[in-house]
Amino acid sequence: MSIHDYLIDHASFDWPNLLAGWSRLLPVEFNVWLMNRFGDLFLLYTGGTVHMLDVGGGTVERVADSRDEFGAKIDEGDNANQWLMIPLVDELVGAGKVLKPGQCYGYIVSPVLGGDYTVENTNILPVAEHYGFNAMLHEQIKDLAEGAQVELVPINVPQKSPNVEPSNGGM
């Protein structure tokens, strides 16, 4: 197993646009260092500290004081499994859900709305859609108390066409 099996090559992504909706959680200056297959980011802040943007959870957490400390900490306890989602990524790949360039895994029902960390609750999404949707979701629920009830209202859902039988010309 290699750490690269659980990361996405993100060098060509347009980070200013992708992270525009996350500005309330992020400092003005930082660098994207690593990206796991669920789009969670490991960011290098000024001073070299490493922070994790959990896209599904809508949080940023300091995980290490430096890249070297991160390298040591990822091997401690369950950190690699948690930070890189190793067990779930392995299950997804085993189920045939393999990412193509520009894609990441995302949740059908977000964990913050009670969704499970399962193969059945995971889709493959374009990276831009993943960041945009989750930024919008977390912006809308940021002021809700934990455990608050929410009502999801689908928008722009295509409607089924009515069943129309072909006409025989009145004959």
Order of alpha helices (4+ residues) and beta strands (2+ residues): alpha-beta-beta-beta-beta-alpha-alpha-alpha-beta-beta-alpha
